[in-house]
Amino acid sequence: MAVVTRVPWSALELEHVRLGDRERRITFPSPLLKTGLRLPRQREQYNSSSKIKPRVARSMLAPRRSVGTVNTRARKRPPGRLWAPALAIAAPFAVWLGGALFWARRVAGTPGPVNLGAPLAGTAAIAIALAAVCIAQLRARRRAESALRGIIERQSRVLEEVSATSRMMELLQVCHSLAEMAEVICGALPKLLTGVDGAFYVARGPENALELQARWGELAPAQSFAPEDCWALRRGHPHLYEPQRPGIACVHAGSSGRTCLCVPLVADGHAFGVLHLNAAGGERILSGVQRLAATLTEQLALAVGNLKLQESLRTGAERDPLTELYNRRHLEISLQRELARAQRHGYAVSAVMLDVDHFKDFNDANGHEAGDAVLREVAQVLKRHTRAEDIACRWGGEEFLLVLPGCVVDDAFAKAEAIREAIAQLRVFCRGNALPRVTASLGIACHPVDGERMEDLINAADAALYHAKAAGRDRVVATDAPGEVVLFDPPGEPRALKAG
């Protein structure tokens, strides 16, 4: 008795049937398997108590499916070479048909030779049908392979995008400033977001104004704009504007008439910036670019939020919260570095100690809120009269200290005198009321004349400040030599005063 098994199409299949200690392999030719014919197989005799049972491979019972891989090295059989296997398959049928006719004639008693024309014609028809089926399945297979290659190419692009995004995020996590972040973004985003020009904005300041940090392409973006000028920040979602469709463009995008996309950088409910994209050449922004931009902005929002948190912690550790000047800890570290550099290169470093005159009496008469307002205004004067390389800090209470690298005593005196006059001309208001005018006394010391160590330089500047107070306040005093102080009185010439 024969059992009919459905054979799937594939290049080559092996059926393994284990019989005792022997293993029999039955090899089927691939053209026959591709046609899906039903082949007879001898049933193995066994009883219910036997432990040896025939086993049919799972691949023989169900078609083999591909999961996205294409064997590009597989040898492809051209359609012209399928006739030979087709004829090889049809030949046994022709022999069997001829034999059947021969024995039929012999049984019927019909003499004469057997006419094989009909069997050969049937064989040719079967071969043609088999070849047509093989060609159709080969074309279908090629189409499937082409589709799979397209899927693999798209997956490869996705993997490249994920890898590039991961590298960009690794660099963003170690950035210490927005300038470094802008450099990383300018190097990564143009390669990820192809076909668009872009600009990257970050919210800065108390009003959260959006300031331009990075740009690429031919886009000429606005340098800054208010949050209400961007529809994406208003809505909290990406905003796409296309001229050919109804909609409204953001105010900061201008009237270029090009397709633009704004994606907000939102994390933890806070808007940290916006990513603005313009279609290059007036074309549309592809949906894939839009999805990738939304994914990237989520990562950028986290990076910007972390950077702002680091800046706030650094500011809290290095800045005075009232005046926003450097604190004493930062000044000591910076002054040690400047003195070491001055000794190595041989230039002078001046220190200016400043004290607001009669500040305790001012606080008692006008209140601490008024005193805080005066200290903030004095700090603003120091910021306006210092260079980028100078260091201005709040030393403690109403005392301030300036470190002026590369300044000799005469240059330090000119700067200190300008600061004294600016403080004397301040007009400070508190709760709408004008406060009394204040003055300041300043003492100057210079490295290496007044000391080579930080402690000696600060003590010399402090001693000069006390001499300025003793001389009547609202003046500048500089040490000229150990034990001798030169009083710089603005109305007259400098005069010497012995210390002690």
KOLMI-436481 format. One record per residue (C-alpha): residue number from 1; y, x, z. Coordinates in steps of 0.5 Angstrom, whole numbers, always signed. Example, Ala and Ser with C-alpha at 12.3 -4.5 7.8 and 13.67 -1.06 7.14 Angstrom:
+-----+-------+-------+-------+
|   k |     y |     x |     z |
+-----+-------+-------+-------+
|   1 |    -9 |   +25 |   +16 |
|   2 |    -2 |   +27 |   +14 |
+-----+-------+-------+-------+
***
This chain:
+-----+-------+-------+-------+
|   k |     y |     x |     z |
+-----+-------+-------+-------+
|   1 |    +0 |    +0 |    +0 |
|   2 |    +7 |    +3 |    -2 |
|   3 |   +13 |    +2 |    +2 |
|   4 |   +20 |    +2 |    -2 |
|   5 |   +25 |    +6 |    +1 |
|   6 |   +33 |    +6 |    -1 |
|   7 |   +35 |   +13 |    -3 |
|   8 |   +42 |   +15 |    -2 |
|   9 |   +46 |   +18 |    -8 |
|  10 |   +47 |   +26 |    -6 |
|  11 |   +47 |   +33 |    -9 |
|  12 |   +40 |   +34 |    -6 |
|  13 |   +36 |   +30 |    +0 |
|  14 |   +30 |   +32 |    +4 |
|  15 |   +25 |   +28 |    +7 |
|  16 |   +21 |   +31 |   +13 |
|  17 |   +15 |   +27 |   +15 |
|  18 |   +11 |   +31 |   +21 |
|  19 |    +4 |   +30 |   +20 |
|  20 |    +0 |   +33 |   +26 |
|  21 |    +2 |   +41 |   +26 |
|  22 |    +4 |   +41 |   +18 |
|  23 |   +11 |   +39 |   +15 |
|  24 |   +11 |   +36 |    +9 |
|  25 |   +18 |   +36 |    +5 |
|  26 |   +19 |   +32 |    -1 |
|  27 |   +25 |   +34 |    -6 |
|  28 |   +28 |   +29 |   -10 |
|  29 |   +32 |   +31 |   -16 |
|  30 |   +40 |   +29 |   -16 |
|  31 |   +41 |   +25 |   -22 |
|  32 |   +35 |   +20 |   -20 |
|  33 |   +38 |   +20 |   -13 |
|  34 |   +45 |   +18 |   -16 |
|  35 |   +42 |   +12 |   -19 |
|  36 |   +40 |    +9 |   -12 |
|  37 |   +33 |    +7 |   -15 |
|  38 |   +27 |    +5 |   -11 |
|  39 |   +22 |   +10 |   -10 |
|  40 |   +15 |    +8 |    -8 |
|  41 |   +12 |   +13 |    -2 |
|  42 |    +5 |   +13 |    +1 |
|  43 |    +5 |    +9 |    +8 |
|  44 |    +2 |   +14 |   +13 |
|  45 |    -4 |   +11 |   +17 |
|  46 |    -4 |   +11 |   +24 |
|  47 |    -5 |    +7 |   +30 |
|  48 |    -1 |    +4 |   +36 |
|  49 |    -4 |    +9 |   +40 |
|  50 |    -3 |   +15 |   +36 |
|  51 |    +3 |   +20 |   +38 |
|  52 |    +4 |   +23 |   +32 |
|  53 |    +8 |   +18 |   +28 |
|  54 |   +12 |   +19 |   +21 |
|  55 |   +19 |   +20 |   +22 |
|  56 |   +25 |   +19 |   +16 |
|  57 |   +31 |   +22 |   +17 |
|  58 |   +37 |   +18 |   +18 |
|  59 |   +41 |   +21 |   +12 |
|  60 |   +35 |   +18 |    +8 |
|  61 |   +37 |   +11 |   +10 |
|  62 |   +45 |   +11 |   +10 |
|  63 |   +49 |   +14 |    +5 |
|  64 |   +53 |   +20 |    +7 |
|  65 |   +60 |   +19 |    +9 |
|  66 |   +66 |   +25 |    +8 |
|  67 |   +71 |   +25 |   +14 |
|  68 |   +76 |   +29 |   +10 |
|  69 |   +73 |   +35 |    +8 |
|  70 |   +72 |   +37 |    +1 |
|  71 |   +67 |   +42 |    -2 |
|  72 |   +72 |   +45 |    -7 |
|  73 |   +66 |   +51 |    -9 |
|  74 |   +61 |   +45 |   -10 |
|  75 |   +59 |   +46 |   -18 |
|  76 |   +61 |   +40 |   -22 |
|  77 |   +56 |   +38 |   -27 |
|  78 |   +60 |   +36 |   -34 |
|  79 |   +59 |   +29 |   -37 |
|  80 |   +55 |   +33 |   -43 |
|  81 |   +50 |   +36 |   -39 |
|  82 |   +48 |   +29 |   -36 |
|  83 |   +43 |   +28 |   -42 |
|  84 |   +38 |   +33 |   -40 |
|  85 |   +36 |   +30 |   -33 |
|  86 |   +37 |   +23 |   -36 |
|  87 |   +32 |   +24 |   -41 |
|  88 |   +27 |   +28 |   -36 |
|  89 |   +28 |   +22 |   -32 |
|  90 |   +26 |   +17 |   -38 |
|  91 |   +21 |   +21 |   -41 |
|  92 |   +15 |   +19 |   -35 |
|  93 |   +17 |   +12 |   -37 |
|  94 |   +16 |   +13 |   -44 |
|  95 |    +9 |   +16 |   -43 |
|  96 |    +7 |   +11 |   -38 |
|  97 |    +9 |    +5 |   -43 |
|  98 |    +6 |    +9 |   -49 |
|  99 |    -1 |    +9 |   -45 |
| 100 |    +0 |    +2 |   -43 |
| 101 |    +0 |    +0 |   -50 |
| 102 |    -6 |    +4 |   -52 |
| 103 |   -10 |    +2 |   -47 |
| 104 |    -8 |    -5 |   -49 |
| 105 |   -10 |    -4 |   -56 |
| 106 |   -16 |    -1 |   -54 |
| 107 |   -18 |    -7 |   -49 |
| 108 |   -16 |   -12 |   -55 |
| 109 |   -20 |    -8 |   -60 |
| 110 |   -14 |    -7 |   -65 |
| 111 |   -16 |    -1 |   -69 |
| 112 |   -11 |    +4 |   -71 |
| 113 |    -6 |    +9 |   -68 |
| 114 |    -1 |    +7 |   -63 |
| 115 |    +6 |    +5 |   -65 |
| 116 |   +11 |    +9 |   -60 |
| 117 |   +17 |    +7 |   -63 |
| 118 |   +18 |    +1 |   -58 |
| 119 |   +17 |    +6 |   -52 |
| 120 |   +22 |   +11 |   -55 |
| 121 |   +27 |    +6 |   -56 |
| 122 |   +26 |    +4 |   -49 |
| 123 |   +27 |   +11 |   -47 |
| 124 |   +33 |   +12 |   -50 |
| 125 |   +36 |    +6 |   -48 |
| 126 |   +34 |    +8 |   -41 |
| 127 |   +37 |   +15 |   -42 |
| 128 |   +44 |   +12 |   -44 |
| 129 |   +44 |    +7 |   -39 |
| 130 |   +43 |   +13 |   -34 |
| 131 |   +48 |   +17 |   -37 |
| 132 |   +53 |   +12 |   -37 |
| 133 |   +52 |   +10 |   -29 |
| 134 |   +52 |   +18 |   -28 |
| 135 |   +59 |   +19 |   -31 |
| 136 |   +62 |   +13 |   -28 |
| 137 |   +60 |   +15 |   -21 |
| 138 |   +62 |   +23 |   -23 |
| 139 |   +69 |   +20 |   -24 |
| 140 |   +69 |   +16 |   -18 |
| 141 |   +67 |   +22 |   -14 |
| 142 |   +73 |   +26 |   -17 |
| 143 |   +78 |   +21 |   -16 |
| 144 |   +75 |   +21 |    -8 |
| 145 |   +76 |   +28 |    -8 |
| 146 |   +83 |   +28 |   -11 |
| 147 |   +85 |   +23 |    -6 |
| 148 |   +82 |   +27 |    +0 |
| 149 |   +85 |   +33 |    -3 |
| 150 |   +92 |   +29 |    -2 |
| 151 |   +90 |   +27 |    +5 |
| 152 |   +88 |   +34 |    +7 |
| 153 |   +95 |   +37 |    +4 |
| 154 |   +99 |   +32 |    +8 |
| 155 |   +95 |   +34 |   +14 |
| 156 |   +97 |   +41 |   +13 |
| 157 |  +104 |   +39 |   +12 |
| 158 |  +104 |   +35 |   +19 |
| 159 |  +100 |   +41 |   +22 |
| 160 |  +106 |   +46 |   +20 |
| 161 |  +111 |   +41 |   +22 |
| 162 |  +108 |   +41 |   +29 |
| 163 |  +107 |   +49 |   +29 |
| 164 |  +114 |   +50 |   +27 |
| 165 |  +117 |   +45 |   +33 |
| 166 |  +113 |   +48 |   +38 |
| 167 |  +116 |   +55 |   +36 |
| 168 |  +123 |   +52 |   +36 |
| 169 |  +121 |   +48 |   +43 |
| 170 |  +119 |   +55 |   +46 |
| 171 |  +125 |   +58 |   +44 |
| 172 |  +130 |   +53 |   +47 |
| 173 |  +126 |   +53 |   +53 |
| 174 |  +129 |   +60 |   +55 |
| 175 |  +136 |   +59 |   +52 |
| 176 |  +141 |   +61 |   +57 |
| 177 |  +147 |   +58 |   +53 |
| 178 |  +149 |   +53 |   +48 |
| 179 |  +151 |   +58 |   +43 |
| 180 |  +144 |   +61 |   +44 |
| 181 |  +141 |   +54 |   +43 |
| 182 |  +145 |   +53 |   +37 |
| 183 |  +143 |   +59 |   +34 |
| 184 |  +136 |   +57 |   +34 |
| 185 |  +137 |   +50 |   +32 |
| 186 |  +141 |   +53 |   +25 |
| 187 |  +134 |   +57 |   +24 |
| 188 |  +129 |   +51 |   +25 |
| 189 |  +132 |   +45 |   +23 |
| 190 |  +134 |   +46 |   +16 |
| 191 |  +126 |   +48 |   +15 |
| 192 |  +124 |   +42 |   +18 |
| 193 |  +128 |   +37 |   +16 |
| 194 |  +128 |   +38 |    +8 |
| 195 |  +133 |   +35 |    +3 |
| 196 |  +139 |   +33 |    +8 |
| 197 |  +145 |   +37 |   +11 |
| 198 |  +146 |   +36 |   +18 |
| 199 |  +150 |   +37 |   +24 |
| 200 |  +148 |   +38 |   +32 |
| 201 |  +153 |   +35 |   +37 |
| 202 |  +153 |   +36 |   +45 |
| 203 |  +157 |   +32 |   +50 |
| 204 |  +162 |   +36 |   +54 |
| 205 |  +167 |   +35 |   +59 |
| 206 |  +169 |   +29 |   +64 |
| 207 |  +170 |   +24 |   +58 |
| 208 |  +163 |   +26 |   +55 |
| 209 |  +167 |   +28 |   +48 |
| 210 |  +162 |   +30 |   +43 |
| 211 |  +163 |   +37 |   +41 |
| 212 |  +160 |   +41 |   +34 |
| 213 |  +155 |   +46 |   +36 |
| 214 |  +151 |   +47 |   +30 |
| 215 |  +151 |   +45 |   +22 |
| 216 |  +148 |   +47 |   +16 |
| 217 |  +148 |   +45 |    +9 |
| 218 |  +154 |   +43 |    +5 |
| 219 |  +156 |   +38 |   +10 |
| 220 |  +164 |   +39 |   +13 |
| 221 |  +163 |   +35 |   +20 |
| 222 |  +168 |   +33 |   +25 |
| 223 |  +169 |   +38 |   +30 |
| 224 |  +169 |   +33 |   +36 |
| 225 |  +169 |   +26 |   +37 |
| 226 |  +169 |   +20 |   +42 |
| 227 |  +162 |   +17 |   +44 |
| 228 |  +165 |   +10 |   +42 |
| 229 |  +166 |   +13 |   +34 |
| 230 |  +158 |   +13 |   +33 |
| 231 |  +154 |    +7 |   +33 |
| 232 |  +148 |   +11 |   +35 |
| 233 |  +151 |   +13 |   +42 |
| 234 |  +153 |    +5 |   +42 |
| 235 |  +146 |    +2 |   +41 |
| 236 |  +142 |    +8 |   +44 |
| 237 |  +138 |    +8 |   +37 |
| 238 |  +138 |   +11 |   +31 |
| 239 |  +143 |    +9 |   +26 |
| 240 |  +142 |    +9 |   +18 |
| 241 |  +148 |    +8 |   +13 |
| 242 |  +146 |    +7 |    +6 |
| 243 |  +152 |    +5 |    +1 |
| 244 |  +147 |    +1 |    -3 |
| 245 |  +145 |    -4 |    +3 |
| 246 |  +150 |    -8 |    +8 |
| 247 |  +152 |    -4 |   +14 |
| 248 |  +157 |    +0 |   +17 |
| 249 |  +158 |    +8 |   +17 |
| 250 |  +160 |   +12 |   +24 |
| 251 |  +167 |   +14 |   +24 |
| 252 |  +166 |   +21 |   +25 |
| 253 |  +162 |   +21 |   +18 |
| 254 |  +168 |   +20 |   +14 |
| 255 |  +168 |   +16 |    +8 |
| 256 |  +164 |   +20 |    +3 |
| 257 |  +160 |   +14 |    +1 |
| 258 |  +153 |   +18 |    +2 |
| 259 |  +147 |   +16 |    +6 |
| 260 |  +147 |   +18 |   +13 |
| 261 |  +143 |   +18 |   +19 |
| 262 |  +145 |   +19 |   +27 |
| 263 |  +140 |   +20 |   +32 |
| 264 |  +142 |   +20 |   +39 |
| 265 |  +139 |   +25 |   +44 |
| 266 |  +137 |   +21 |   +50 |
| 267 |  +133 |   +23 |   +56 |
| 268 |  +133 |   +20 |   +63 |
| 269 |  +138 |   +14 |   +61 |
| 270 |  +143 |   +20 |   +59 |
| 271 |  +146 |   +21 |   +52 |
| 272 |  +147 |   +29 |   +52 |
| 273 |  +149 |   +29 |   +44 |
| 274 |  +147 |   +27 |   +37 |
| 275 |  +144 |   +29 |   +31 |
| 276 |  +148 |   +27 |   +25 |
| 277 |  +144 |   +28 |   +18 |
| 278 |  +147 |   +27 |   +11 |
| 279 |  +143 |   +26 |    +5 |
| 280 |  +144 |   +32 |    +0 |
| 281 |  +146 |   +30 |    -7 |
| 282 |  +147 |   +23 |    -6 |
| 283 |  +140 |   +21 |    -5 |
| 284 |  +136 |   +17 |    +0 |
| 285 |  +133 |   +20 |    +7 |
| 286 |  +126 |   +19 |    +6 |
| 287 |  +122 |   +15 |   +12 |
| 288 |  +118 |   +22 |   +14 |
| 289 |  +125 |   +25 |   +15 |
| 290 |  +127 |   +20 |   +19 |
| 291 |  +121 |   +20 |   +23 |
| 292 |  +121 |   +27 |   +24 |
| 293 |  +128 |   +27 |   +26 |
| 294 |  +127 |   +22 |   +32 |
| 295 |  +121 |   +26 |   +34 |
| 296 |  +125 |   +32 |   +34 |
| 297 |  +131 |   +29 |   +38 |
| 298 |  +127 |   +27 |   +44 |
| 299 |  +125 |   +34 |   +45 |
| 300 |  +132 |   +37 |   +44 |
| 301 |  +135 |   +32 |   +49 |
| 302 |  +130 |   +35 |   +54 |
| 303 |  +132 |   +42 |   +52 |
| 304 |  +139 |   +40 |   +53 |
| 305 |  +138 |   +36 |   +59 |
| 306 |  +135 |   +43 |   +62 |
| 307 |  +140 |   +47 |   +60 |
| 308 |  +146 |   +43 |   +63 |
| 309 |  +142 |   +43 |   +69 |
| 310 |  +141 |   +50 |   +69 |
| 311 |  +149 |   +51 |   +68 |
| 312 |  +150 |   +46 |   +74 |
| 313 |  +146 |   +50 |   +78 |
| 314 |  +149 |   +57 |   +76 |
| 315 |  +156 |   +54 |   +77 |
| 316 |  +154 |   +51 |   +84 |
| 317 |  +152 |   +58 |   +86 |
| 318 |  +157 |   +62 |   +83 |
| 319 |  +163 |   +58 |   +83 |
| 320 |  +168 |   +55 |   +88 |
| 321 |  +167 |   +47 |   +88 |
| 322 |  +175 |   +46 |   +89 |
| 323 |  +178 |   +51 |   +85 |
| 324 |  +172 |   +52 |   +80 |
| 325 |  +174 |   +60 |   +81 |
| 326 |  +168 |   +65 |   +82 |
| 327 |  +166 |   +65 |   +89 |
| 328 |  +166 |   +71 |   +94 |
| 329 |  +158 |   +72 |   +92 |
| 330 |  +159 |   +73 |   +85 |
| 331 |  +166 |   +77 |   +86 |
| 332 |  +162 |   +82 |   +90 |
| 333 |  +156 |   +83 |   +85 |
| 334 |  +161 |   +83 |   +79 |
| 335 |  +166 |   +88 |   +83 |
| 336 |  +160 |   +93 |   +84 |
| 337 |  +158 |   +93 |   +77 |
| 338 |  +166 |   +94 |   +74 |
| 339 |  +167 |  +100 |   +79 |
| 340 |  +160 |  +103 |   +77 |
| 341 |  +162 |  +102 |   +70 |
| 342 |  +169 |  +105 |   +71 |
| 343 |  +166 |  +111 |   +74 |
| 344 |  +162 |  +113 |   +68 |
| 345 |  +167 |  +112 |   +63 |
| 346 |  +173 |  +114 |   +67 |
| 347 |  +178 |  +108 |   +67 |
| 348 |  +182 |  +105 |   +73 |
| 349 |  +180 |   +98 |   +76 |
| 350 |  +186 |   +94 |   +80 |
| 351 |  +185 |   +89 |   +86 |
| 352 |  +190 |   +84 |   +87 |
| 353 |  +189 |   +80 |   +94 |
| 354 |  +194 |   +74 |   +94 |
| 355 |  +195 |   +69 |  +100 |
| 356 |  +199 |   +63 |  +100 |
| 357 |  +205 |   +63 |  +105 |
| 358 |  +205 |   +59 |  +111 |
| 359 |  +199 |   +55 |  +108 |
| 360 |  +197 |   +53 |  +115 |
| 361 |  +203 |   +50 |  +117 |
| 362 |  +203 |   +46 |  +110 |
| 363 |  +197 |   +43 |  +111 |
| 364 |  +199 |   +41 |  +118 |
| 365 |  +205 |   +37 |  +115 |
| 366 |  +202 |   +34 |  +109 |
| 367 |  +195 |   +34 |  +110 |
| 368 |  +189 |   +37 |  +107 |
| 369 |  +189 |   +33 |  +101 |
| 370 |  +196 |   +36 |   +99 |
| 371 |  +193 |   +43 |  +101 |
| 372 |  +187 |   +42 |   +96 |
| 373 |  +192 |   +40 |   +91 |
| 374 |  +196 |   +46 |   +92 |
| 375 |  +190 |   +51 |   +92 |
| 376 |  +188 |   +47 |   +85 |
| 377 |  +194 |   +49 |   +82 |
| 378 |  +194 |   +56 |   +84 |
| 379 |  +187 |   +57 |   +81 |
| 380 |  +190 |   +54 |   +75 |
| 381 |  +196 |   +59 |   +75 |
| 382 |  +191 |   +65 |   +76 |
| 383 |  +186 |   +62 |   +70 |
| 384 |  +193 |   +62 |   +65 |
| 385 |  +195 |   +69 |   +67 |
| 386 |  +188 |   +73 |   +67 |
| 387 |  +184 |   +76 |   +61 |
| 388 |  +177 |   +74 |   +59 |
| 389 |  +174 |   +81 |   +62 |
| 390 |  +178 |   +79 |   +69 |
| 391 |  +175 |   +76 |   +75 |
| 392 |  +179 |   +71 |   +79 |
| 393 |  +175 |   +68 |   +85 |
| 394 |  +177 |   +65 |   +92 |
| 395 |  +176 |   +70 |   +97 |
| 396 |  +176 |   +65 |  +103 |
| 397 |  +181 |   +59 |  +105 |
| 398 |  +188 |   +60 |  +102 |
| 399 |  +186 |   +67 |  +100 |
| 400 |  +185 |   +69 |   +92 |
| 401 |  +182 |   +76 |   +89 |
| 402 |  +183 |   +78 |   +82 |
| 403 |  +179 |   +84 |   +79 |
| 404 |  +183 |   +87 |   +73 |
| 405 |  +179 |   +93 |   +70 |
| 406 |  +183 |   +98 |   +66 |
| 407 |  +189 |   +96 |   +69 |
| 408 |  +193 |  +102 |   +73 |
| 409 |  +198 |  +100 |   +79 |
| 410 |  +204 |   +99 |   +74 |
| 411 |  +200 |   +94 |   +70 |
| 412 |  +197 |   +90 |   +76 |
| 413 |  +204 |   +90 |   +79 |
| 414 |  +207 |   +87 |   +72 |
| 415 |  +201 |   +81 |   +72 |
| 416 |  +202 |   +80 |   +80 |
| 417 |  +209 |   +79 |   +79 |
| 418 |  +208 |   +74 |   +73 |
| 419 |  +203 |   +70 |   +78 |
| 420 |  +208 |   +70 |   +84 |
| 421 |  +214 |   +67 |   +80 |
| 422 |  +209 |   +62 |   +77 |
| 423 |  +207 |   +60 |   +83 |
| 424 |  +214 |   +59 |   +86 |
| 425 |  +216 |   +55 |   +80 |
| 426 |  +210 |   +50 |   +81 |
| 427 |  +211 |   +43 |   +82 |
| 428 |  +205 |   +39 |   +86 |
| 429 |  +204 |   +32 |   +87 |
| 430 |  +199 |   +28 |   +91 |
| 431 |  +198 |   +21 |   +91 |
| 432 |  +205 |   +20 |   +87 |
| 433 |  +209 |   +24 |   +92 |
| 434 |  +212 |   +31 |   +90 |
| 435 |  +210 |   +36 |   +95 |
| 436 |  +214 |   +42 |   +98 |
| 437 |  +214 |   +48 |   +94 |
| 438 |  +210 |   +54 |   +96 |
| 439 |  +210 |   +61 |   +95 |
| 440 |  +205 |   +67 |   +95 |
| 441 |  +205 |   +74 |   +97 |
| 442 |  +200 |   +79 |   +94 |
| 443 |  +198 |   +86 |   +95 |
| 444 |  +195 |   +91 |   +90 |
| 445 |  +190 |   +97 |   +91 |
| 446 |  +187 |  +101 |   +85 |
| 447 |  +181 |  +105 |   +84 |
| 448 |  +180 |  +111 |   +85 |
| 449 |  +186 |  +113 |   +88 |
| 450 |  +185 |  +108 |   +94 |
| 451 |  +178 |  +108 |   +94 |
| 452 |  +172 |  +109 |   +90 |
| 453 |  +167 |  +104 |   +94 |
| 454 |  +168 |   +96 |   +94 |
| 455 |  +169 |   +96 |  +101 |
| 456 |  +175 |  +101 |  +101 |
| 457 |  +178 |   +98 |   +95 |
| 458 |  +178 |   +91 |   +98 |
| 459 |  +181 |   +93 |  +105 |
| 460 |  +186 |   +97 |  +101 |
| 461 |  +189 |   +91 |   +98 |
| 462 |  +188 |   +87 |  +104 |
| 463 |  +192 |   +92 |  +108 |
| 464 |  +198 |   +92 |  +102 |
| 465 |  +198 |   +84 |  +103 |
| 466 |  +199 |   +84 |  +110 |
| 467 |  +205 |   +89 |  +109 |
| 468 |  +208 |   +84 |  +104 |
| 469 |  +207 |   +79 |  +109 |
| 470 |  +210 |   +83 |  +114 |
| 471 |  +216 |   +85 |  +110 |
| 472 |  +218 |   +78 |  +109 |
| 473 |  +213 |   +74 |  +104 |
| 474 |  +214 |   +72 |   +97 |
| 475 |  +213 |   +79 |   +94 |
| 476 |  +208 |   +84 |   +91 |
| 477 |  +206 |   +90 |   +95 |
| 478 |  +202 |   +96 |   +92 |
| 479 |  +199 |  +102 |   +96 |
| 480 |  +201 |  +109 |   +93 |
| 481 |  +197 |  +114 |   +97 |
| 482 |  +193 |  +114 |  +103 |
| 483 |  +197 |  +111 |  +109 |
| 484 |  +203 |  +110 |  +104 |
| 485 |  +205 |  +103 |  +101 |
| 486 |  +210 |  +102 |   +96 |
| 487 |  +214 |   +95 |   +97 |
| 488 |  +216 |   +92 |   +90 |
| 489 |  +222 |   +87 |   +91 |
| 490 |  +224 |   +84 |   +85 |
| 491 |  +231 |   +84 |   +86 |
| 492 |  +232 |   +92 |   +88 |
| 493 |  +228 |   +98 |   +87 |
| 494 |  +221 |  +100 |   +90 |
| 495 |  +222 |  +103 |   +97 |
| 496 |  +217 |  +106 |  +101 |
| 497 |  +214 |  +104 |  +108 |
| 498 |  +210 |  +108 |  +112 |
| 499 |  +203 |  +104 |  +114 |
| 500 |  +202 |  +103 |  +122 |
+-----+-------+-------+-------+
***
